Amino acid sequence: MLAGVCFRFALLALQYSIHVTLHSLSFRNDSSTPASQPQNRRHSRNCIRGRKCLFLRSPQETDEQYAGSINNLFVHENFAELEKIEQRNRIEKGRVAGGIWKSSSFFTAIALPRGEEIKDSDYDFRLSIAKKWVAAYPGSATARVALADIYTAYADSARGTGHADSVSDANWKLFYSRVAQAKQVLLEAAAMKDKDAHWFDVMMQVSNGEGWDPPQERELFDQAIAFEPSYYASVVWPAR
């Protein structure tokens, strides 16, 4: 049930709009199945380190180029520009080359640290920036969704890549604590004026981590589809 927590890397394999037959979906994951490699999750947003901070608008812009520009804006704490970009994403529903929604790439670029060997300090660094963003823009749903997404990625890191019974009690404690923190931030974001389709994707990760019952997960999924029927990340969630 917990093993699907870090399966967001599967998004990169889908290049076109996905249509889901609701009655065939299953929200349960077998805890005997090994979790996906965090490296794979990171690879799905293989942003370019050291790129000049630049927001590209070409229709041929790749996911890597777009995510690289978002990452640079984030690490340089350019919150005003990030707010403008995601507001535009919500209105235009833009996509990068290959069909990935810019909103999905936007939040994943922020949530996942760069580098081959990811340490806790890398997540702590991103959390510290996201908390500054929330403080600077207290009415921003975007900032809170980004912060919650970092918490879920950090929870994945604590859980590791093995079977559920291979995770230590200490790491399960960290996992559940970080999932709970993500949930709290998402509930705060839900009270904001602006709504973002990616909110549902992150809350689905929370539901998986907390082990919601299938009817609860189905209700959340239905709400996601009602809010934005074609949002890439939400549509493929049940298959992960």
C-alpha positions in Angstrom: 0.0 0.0 0.0 2.9 2.3 0.7 5.1 1.0 -2.1 3.7 3.3 -4.7 4.7 6.5 -2.9 7.5 7.5 -5.2 6.3 6.4 -8.6 6.1 9.8 -10.1 8.8 8.9 -12.6 6.2 7.0 -14.6 4.9 10.3 -15.8 7.8 10.9 -18.2 6.9 7.8 -20.2 3.5 9.2 -21.2 3.8 11.5 -24.2 0.2 12.2 -25.1 -3.1 12.7 -23.2 -4.2 9.7 -21.3 -7.8 8.5 -21.0 -8.7 6.4 -18.0 -11.7 4.0 -17.7 -12.7 4.7 -14.1 -14.3 1.4 -13.3 -11.1 -0.5 -14.0 -8.9 1.6 -11.7 -7.4 0.3 -8.5 -5.9 2.6 -5.9 -4.3 -0.1 -3.7 -0.6 -0.8 -3.8 0.9 -4.1 -2.5 3.3 -3.3 0.3 5.3 -6.4 -0.7 6.4 -4.6 -3.9 9.7 -2.7 -3.7 9.4 1.1 -3.9 10.7 2.8 -7.0 14.2 4.2 -6.9 14.4 7.9 -5.9 17.0 8.2 -8.6 14.4 7.3 -11.2 12.0 9.9 -9.7 14.8 12.4 -9.9 15.7 11.4 -13.4 12.2 12.1 -14.6 12.9 15.8 -14.1 16.6 15.8 -15.1 17.1 19.5 -14.8 20.3 21.1 -16.0 22.4 22.4 -13.2 24.2 25.7 -13.8 22.0 26.9 -16.6 21.5 30.6 -16.9 18.2 31.6 -15.2 15.8 31.9 -18.2 12.1 31.2 -18.7 11.7 29.8 -22.2 8.3 30.0 -24.0 9.0 28.1 -27.2 6.5 25.3 -27.9 9.6 23.1 -28.5 11.0 23.7 -25.0 11.9 20.4 -23.5 11.0 19.3 -20.0 14.7 19.4 -19.0 15.1 23.0 -20.2 11.9 24.2 -18.6 12.6 22.4 -15.3 16.1 23.8 -15.3 14.9 27.4 -15.6 12.4 26.8 -12.8 15.0 25.3 -10.5 17.3 28.3 -11.0 14.5 30.7 -10.2 13.8 28.7 -7.1 17.3 28.4 -5.7 17.8 32.1 -6.4 14.5 32.8 -4.4 12.9 34.7 -7.3 9.4 34.1 -5.8 7.7 36.8 -7.7 8.6 35.3 -11.1 7.7 31.8 -9.9 4.3 33.1 -8.8 3.8 34.7 -12.3 4.8 31.5 -14.1 2.5 29.2 -12.3 -0.4 31.6 -12.5 0.2 31.6 -16.3 0.4 27.8 -16.3 -3.0 27.6 -14.6 -4.5 29.9 -17.2 -2.8 28.6 -20.3 -2.5 25.0 -19.3 0.8 24.9 -21.2 2.9 21.9 -22.0 6.5 21.2 -22.8 7.6 19.2 -25.8 6.3 15.7 -25.4 3.1 16.7 -23.7 4.0 17.0 -20.0 2.1 19.8 -18.3 4.2 22.7 -17.4 2.6 22.8 -13.9 3.7 19.2 -13.3 7.3 20.0 -14.4 7.2 23.2 -12.4 6.5 21.6 -9.1 8.7 18.5 -9.7 11.6 20.8 -10.5 11.1 22.5 -7.1 10.5 19.3 -5.1 13.5 17.2 -6.2 17.1 18.0 -5.3 19.7 17.8 -8.0 22.8 15.6 -8.0 23.7 11.9 -8.0 23.9 11.4 -4.3 21.0 13.1 -2.6 21.4 13.9 1.1 18.9 15.1 3.8 20.7 18.4 3.7 19.6 18.8 0.1 15.9 18.4 1.1 16.4 20.7 4.1 17.8 23.3 1.8 14.8 23.2 -0.5 12.4 23.2 2.5 14.1 26.3 3.8 13.6 28.2 0.5 10.0 27.1 0.2 9.2 28.2 3.7 10.7 31.6 2.8 8.4 31.7 -0.2 5.4 30.9 2.0 6.4 33.7 4.4 6.9 36.2 1.6 3.5 35.2 -0.1 1.2 34.1 2.8 -1.8 34.0 0.5 -0.1 31.9 -2.2 -1.4 28.4 -2.9 1.5 27.9 -5.3 4.1 28.3 -2.5 2.2 25.9 -0.2 1.7 23.2 -2.9 5.5 23.5 -3.7 6.3 23.1 0.0 4.0 20.1 0.4 5.5 18.5 -2.6 9.0 18.8 -1.1 7.7 17.1 2.1 6.4 14.1 0.1 9.7 13.8 -1.8 11.5 13.9 1.6 9.1 11.2 2.9 10.0 9.1 -0.1 13.7 9.5 0.8 13.1 8.3 4.4 11.1 5.3 3.2 13.8 4.2 0.8 13.6 1.7 -2.1 13.1 -1.7 -0.5 10.2 -3.7 0.6 8.0 -2.3 3.4 9.4 -4.8 6.0 12.9 -3.6 5.2 12.3 0.0 6.4 13.4 0.7 10.0 11.0 2.0 12.6 13.0 5.2 12.7 12.6 5.8 9.0 8.8 4.9 9.1 8.5 7.6 11.8 10.2 10.1 9.6 8.1 9.0 6.6 4.8 9.5 8.4 5.9 12.8 10.0 6.8 14.2 6.6 3.6 13.0 5.0 1.6 14.6 7.9 3.5 17.9 7.3 2.7 17.7 3.6 -1.0 17.2 4.4 -1.2 20.1 6.8 0.3 22.4 4.3 -2.1 21.2 1.6 -5.1 21.8 3.9 -3.8 25.4 4.3 -3.4 25.7 0.5 -7.0 24.5 0.1 -8.2 27.6 1.9 -6.4 29.9 -0.5 -8.2 31.8 -3.3 -6.2 30.3 -6.1 -6.6 26.6 -6.8 -4.0 24.4 -8.6 -4.5 21.1 -10.2 -1.2 19.9 -8.8 -2.7 20.1 -5.3 -4.6 16.9 -6.1 -1.5 15.1 -7.3 0.3 15.9 -4.0 -2.7 15.0 -1.9 -2.9 11.7 -3.7 0.6 11.0 -2.6 -0.5 11.8 0.9 -3.4 9.4 0.6 -1.1 6.7 -0.5 1.3 7.3 2.3 -1.4 7.4 4.9 -3.1 4.3 3.5 -6.6 5.8 2.8 -9.4 3.4 2.1 -10.2 2.9 -1.6 -13.5 4.9 -1.4 -11.7 7.8 0.1 -9.0 7.7 -2.6 -11.7 7.3 -5.3 -13.4 10.4 -4.0 -10.2 12.4 -4.1 -9.5 11.1 -7.6 -13.0 12.1 -8.8 -12.5 15.6 -7.3 -9.2 15.9 -9.2 -10.8 14.9 -12.5 -13.7 17.2 -11.9 -11.3 20.1 -11.3 -9.1 19.5 -14.3 -10.1 16.4 -16.4 -6.9 16.3 -18.5 -4.3 17.2 -15.9 -1.6 14.8 -16.7 -0.3 13.9 -13.2 -3.8 13.3 -11.7 -5.1 11.2 -14.6 -2.2 8.6 -14.4 -2.1 8.4 -10.6 -4.3 5.3 -10.2 -2.0 3.4 -12.6 1.1 4.1 -10.4 
